[in-house]
Amino acid sequence: MSEHHINSYRVGQRFSQAVTTYDNHAVLQREVAERLITHVEFARLKPKQILDIGCGTGYFTGLLRDRFKRAHIVALDLAGTMTEVAKKQHTRSFPWQAKTQFTTADALALPFPDNGFDLVCSNLTMQWVTEPERMLAEMRRVLAPGGLMLLSTFGRRTLSELRQSLASINHEYAGLVLPFPDVTNLGNCLMELPVELPVTDTDLFTLTYPDAMALVRELKALGASASAISNRPGGLYGRGLLRQLDAAYNTAHQIEDGRVRATFEVLYAQAWYAEAPHTYDNVIPIQVEHGG
């Protein structure tokens, strides 16, 4: 695991604070959600009970609702204000429509009994938990026989330009960018669980911004703040460091039209329920790329 300790309370706090700005900046998150839902369509699954972990303001929940109109959906998020916004956006229009329930909970301690959901999914949430392998185990724990678990998360090449620019200022600052899992290790962790047909895949996105500060502002508006890392070096958002970062990033990662690029690698994973040959204590840690 990473040397960083992600503070769950701060993660929830940052996303709660970003609730009014999140949807205006979550273009990539919505694109990944659209791609993730296609995995379900190919699976020919007809779930009656669905769990959406890390629902945010409810975009992926809405895709699930549109795809499975008669299923009962439970959507949860660590940030209470996010679930409140999602709930307002997903009111039931007709009495015959299936219910969508929203709740605030931690992905590492799902408040549900074993084997309760036919589809357990999560869009771009796992990178924010302290123990991603434990989240996978929890997803499998609540999965019903015959069910499918499906997720997306950011991979190790995500924000590589930001990490490199920070390291060029001070090698310790590279650790301000969260470490992300490698697709091979994610697949290995899946295979340690009692699942069948585990599959992983990747997408690589290159986004462009007017300058480095536009990227930093977007990350903050999305709630992706480094202050969620408890042992971070001080002063990430100090004016001096921001000036240095802007100069270093704009020099090293500028493209032809004067804009700068930022890489986002997205990992997808899915697996089907299998009878458990061993206990969940046997899960192995996901290896992530360390700063430096």
C-alpha positions as CSV (number, residue, x, y, z in Angstrom):
1,M,0.0,0.0,0.0
2,S,0.9,3.6,-0.3
3,E,2.9,5.6,2.3
4,H,0.0,8.1,2.3
5,H,-2.8,7.7,4.8
6,I,-6.1,9.0,3.2
7,N,-8.2,10.6,5.9
8,S,-11.8,9.4,5.3
9,Y,-13.3,12.2,7.3
10,R,-11.4,14.8,5.2
11,V,-12.4,13.0,1.9
12,G,-16.0,13.3,2.9
13,Q,-15.6,16.9,4.0
14,R,-13.9,17.9,0.7
15,F,-16.6,16.3,-1.4
16,S,-19.3,17.8,0.7
17,Q,-17.8,21.2,0.1
18,A,-17.6,20.6,-3.6
19,V,-21.2,19.7,-4.0
20,T,-22.1,23.0,-5.7
21,T,-19.2,22.9,-8.2
22,Y,-18.9,19.2,-8.9
23,D,-21.3,18.7,-11.7
24,N,-19.9,21.7,-13.7
25,H,-16.5,20.0,-13.8
26,A,-17.2,16.3,-13.8
27,V,-17.0,15.8,-17.6
28,L,-14.5,12.9,-17.4
29,Q,-16.5,11.3,-14.5
30,R,-19.6,11.3,-16.7
31,E,-17.8,9.9,-19.7
32,V,-16.3,7.1,-17.6
33,A,-19.8,6.4,-16.2
34,E,-21.2,6.0,-19.8
35,R,-18.4,3.6,-20.6
36,L,-18.9,1.6,-17.4
37,I,-22.6,1.1,-18.0
38,T,-21.9,-0.6,-21.3
39,H,-20.2,-3.4,-19.4
40,V,-23.5,-4.2,-17.7
41,E,-25.3,-4.1,-21.1
42,F,-23.0,-6.8,-22.4
43,A,-23.4,-8.9,-19.3
44,R,-27.1,-9.7,-20.0
45,L,-27.9,-9.2,-16.3
46,K,-31.4,-8.6,-15.0
47,P,-30.7,-7.5,-11.4
48,K,-33.5,-7.0,-8.8
49,Q,-31.3,-5.4,-6.2
50,I,-28.4,-3.0,-7.2
51,L,-25.8,-1.2,-5.0
52,D,-24.0,1.9,-6.3
53,I,-21.0,2.7,-4.2
54,G,-19.7,6.3,-4.3
55,C,-22.8,7.7,-6.1
56,G,-21.7,11.4,-5.8
57,T,-24.5,13.6,-7.2
58,G,-26.1,10.6,-8.8
59,Y,-25.1,10.5,-12.5
60,F,-24.2,6.8,-12.7
61,T,-27.2,6.0,-10.5
62,G,-29.3,7.6,-13.1
63,L,-27.8,5.5,-15.8
64,L,-28.5,2.4,-13.7
65,R,-32.1,3.6,-13.2
66,D,-32.6,4.1,-17.0
67,R,-31.1,0.6,-17.7
68,F,-32.9,-1.3,-14.9
69,K,-36.3,0.4,-14.4
70,R,-37.8,-2.3,-12.2
71,A,-34.7,-2.8,-10.0
72,H,-34.4,-1.5,-6.4
73,I,-31.3,0.6,-6.3
74,V,-29.4,1.6,-3.2
75,A,-26.9,4.4,-3.8
76,L,-24.4,5.5,-1.1
77,D,-21.6,8.0,-0.7
78,L,-19.3,9.1,2.1
79,A,-20.4,12.7,1.6
80,G,-23.8,13.4,3.0
81,T,-24.4,16.5,1.0
82,M,-23.7,14.5,-2.2
83,T,-26.4,11.9,-1.4
84,E,-28.9,14.7,-0.5
85,V,-28.3,16.3,-4.0
86,A,-28.6,12.9,-5.7
87,K,-31.8,12.1,-3.8
88,K,-33.4,15.4,-5.0
89,Q,-32.5,14.5,-8.6
90,H,-33.9,11.0,-8.5
91,T,-37.4,11.4,-7.0
92,R,-39.9,8.7,-8.1
93,S,-42.2,10.0,-10.7
94,F,-44.8,7.2,-10.6
95,P,-45.9,4.8,-7.9
96,W,-45.2,1.8,-10.0
97,Q,-41.6,2.8,-10.5
98,A,-39.0,0.9,-8.4
99,K,-37.5,2.8,-5.5
100,T,-34.0,4.4,-5.5
101,Q,-32.7,4.7,-1.9
102,F,-29.8,7.0,-1.0
103,T,-27.7,6.7,2.1
104,T,-24.4,7.9,3.6
105,A,-21.9,5.2,4.4
106,D,-18.3,4.1,4.1
107,A,-17.3,1.7,1.2
108,L,-15.0,-0.1,3.6
109,A,-17.9,-1.0,6.0
110,L,-21.0,-1.4,3.9
111,P,-24.1,-1.4,6.2
112,F,-25.7,-4.4,4.4
113,P,-26.0,-8.1,5.1
114,D,-24.1,-10.7,3.0
115,N,-25.3,-11.7,-0.5
116,G,-28.0,-9.0,-0.8
117,F,-27.3,-7.4,-4.3
118,D,-27.3,-8.9,-7.8
119,L,-25.2,-6.0,-9.1
120,V,-22.6,-4.2,-7.0
121,C,-20.9,-1.3,-8.8
122,S,-18.8,1.8,-8.3
123,N,-17.7,4.5,-10.6
124,L,-14.4,6.3,-9.8
125,T,-14.5,5.9,-6.0
126,M,-12.0,3.3,-5.1
127,Q,-9.0,5.7,-5.3
128,W,-10.4,7.6,-2.3
129,V,-10.5,4.7,0.1
130,T,-7.7,3.8,2.5
131,E,-7.7,0.1,1.7
132,P,-8.9,-0.6,-1.9
133,E,-8.5,-4.3,-1.4
134,R,-10.9,-4.2,1.5
135,M,-13.4,-2.3,-0.6
136,L,-13.2,-5.1,-3.2
137,A,-13.8,-7.7,-0.4
138,E,-16.8,-5.7,0.8
139,M,-18.3,-5.5,-2.7
140,R,-17.9,-9.3,-2.9
141,R,-19.4,-9.9,0.5
142,V,-22.7,-8.2,-0.3
143,L,-22.8,-9.8,-3.8
144,A,-25.6,-12.4,-4.3
145,P,-25.0,-15.8,-6.0
146,G,-25.1,-15.2,-9.7
147,G,-24.3,-11.5,-9.3
148,L,-21.8,-9.2,-10.9
149,M,-19.4,-6.7,-9.3
150,L,-18.3,-3.9,-11.5
151,L,-16.1,-0.8,-11.0
152,S,-13.9,1.9,-12.4
153,T,-11.0,3.7,-10.7
154,F,-8.0,5.8,-11.7
155,G,-4.8,4.0,-12.7
156,R,-1.2,4.7,-12.0
157,R,-0.6,7.0,-15.0
158,T,-3.2,9.5,-13.8
159,L,-1.9,13.0,-13.2
160,S,1.6,11.9,-14.1
161,E,2.4,15.4,-15.4
162,L,1.4,17.0,-12.1
163,R,3.4,14.5,-10.1
164,Q,6.5,15.2,-12.3
165,S,6.1,18.9,-12.0
166,L,5.8,18.8,-8.3
167,A,8.9,16.5,-8.0
168,S,10.9,19.0,-10.1
169,I,10.3,21.6,-7.4
170,N,10.9,19.3,-4.4
171,H,11.0,15.5,-4.7
172,E,8.8,15.2,-1.5
173,Y,6.0,17.1,-3.3
174,A,5.5,14.3,-5.7
175,G,3.7,12.6,-2.9
176,L,1.0,15.2,-3.0
177,V,-0.5,13.4,-5.9
178,L,-2.4,10.3,-4.7
179,P,-0.9,7.0,-5.8
180,F,-3.1,4.9,-8.0
181,P,-3.2,1.1,-8.6
182,D,-1.7,-0.7,-11.5
183,V,-4.2,-2.7,-13.7
184,T,-2.2,-6.0,-13.2
185,N,-2.3,-5.6,-9.4
186,L,-6.0,-4.8,-9.5
187,G,-6.6,-8.0,-11.5
188,N,-4.5,-10.0,-9.0
189,C,-6.5,-8.7,-6.1
190,L,-9.7,-9.6,-7.8
191,M,-8.5,-13.2,-8.3
192,E,-7.8,-13.5,-4.6
193,L,-11.5,-13.1,-4.0
194,P,-14.1,-15.9,-4.5
195,V,-15.1,-14.7,-8.0
196,E,-15.3,-16.1,-11.5
197,L,-14.3,-14.6,-14.8
198,P,-12.5,-11.5,-13.5
199,V,-11.7,-9.1,-16.3
200,T,-9.8,-5.8,-16.3
201,D,-9.4,-3.1,-18.9
202,T,-8.0,0.4,-19.3
203,D,-8.7,3.7,-21.0
204,L,-6.2,6.5,-21.3
205,F,-7.6,10.1,-21.5
206,T,-5.6,13.2,-22.3
207,L,-7.3,16.4,-21.2
208,T,-6.1,19.9,-21.9
209,Y,-6.3,23.1,-19.9
210,P,-5.3,26.8,-20.5
211,D,-2.6,26.4,-17.8
212,A,-1.6,24.4,-14.8
213,M,-3.7,26.6,-12.5
214,A,-6.9,25.7,-14.4
215,L,-6.1,22.0,-13.7
216,V,-5.6,22.7,-10.0
217,R,-8.8,24.7,-9.8
218,E,-10.7,21.9,-11.5
219,L,-9.4,19.3,-9.1
220,K,-10.4,21.4,-6.2
221,A,-13.9,22.0,-7.6
222,L,-14.3,18.2,-7.9
223,G,-13.3,17.7,-4.3
224,A,-10.0,16.1,-5.2
225,S,-8.0,18.0,-2.7
226,A,-4.6,16.8,-1.4
227,S,-5.7,17.9,2.1
228,A,-7.4,14.6,2.3
229,I,-3.9,13.1,2.7
230,S,-3.1,13.4,6.4
231,N,0.7,13.3,6.1
232,R,1.1,15.6,3.1
233,P,3.8,18.3,3.2
234,G,2.4,21.6,4.1
235,G,1.5,24.4,1.8
236,L,0.1,22.7,-1.3
237,Y,-2.1,25.7,-2.0
238,G,0.4,28.3,-0.8
239,R,0.9,31.0,-3.3
240,G,4.6,30.5,-3.6
241,L,4.3,26.8,-4.4
242,L,1.5,27.4,-6.8
243,R,3.6,29.9,-8.7
244,Q,6.4,27.4,-8.9
245,L,4.1,24.7,-10.0
246,D,2.5,26.8,-12.7
247,A,5.9,27.7,-14.2
248,A,7.2,24.1,-14.0
249,Y,4.1,22.5,-15.4
250,N,3.5,25.0,-18.2
251,T,7.2,24.7,-19.3
252,A,7.3,20.9,-19.3
253,H,3.8,19.9,-20.5
254,Q,2.7,22.5,-22.9
255,I,1.3,21.4,-26.3
256,E,1.2,23.1,-29.6
257,D,-1.6,25.6,-29.0
258,G,-0.2,26.8,-25.8
259,R,-2.4,24.7,-23.6
260,V,-1.1,22.0,-21.2
261,R,-2.0,18.4,-21.0
262,A,-3.0,16.1,-18.2
263,T,-3.2,12.3,-18.4
264,F,-6.0,10.3,-16.7
265,E,-5.8,6.5,-16.8
266,V,-9.0,4.7,-16.0
267,L,-9.1,1.1,-14.9
268,Y,-12.3,-1.1,-15.3
269,A,-12.8,-4.3,-13.5
270,Q,-15.6,-6.8,-13.3
271,A,-16.1,-10.3,-11.8
272,W,-19.0,-12.7,-11.1
273,Y,-19.9,-14.4,-7.8
274,A,-18.3,-17.7,-6.9
275,E,-18.6,-19.8,-3.8
276,A,-16.0,-18.8,-1.2
277,P,-13.1,-21.3,-0.8
278,H,-11.5,-19.2,1.9
279,T,-12.1,-16.2,4.2
280,Y,-11.8,-12.5,3.3
281,D,-8.8,-12.2,5.6
282,N,-6.7,-13.6,2.8
283,V,-7.0,-10.6,0.5
284,I,-3.7,-9.1,-0.6
285,P,-2.9,-5.4,-0.8
286,I,-3.2,-3.5,-4.1
287,Q,0.3,-2.2,-5.0
288,V,0.3,1.4,-6.0
289,E,2.9,3.8,-7.4
290,H,4.6,5.9,-4.8
291,G,5.5,9.5,-5.2
292,G,9.1,10.4,-6.0
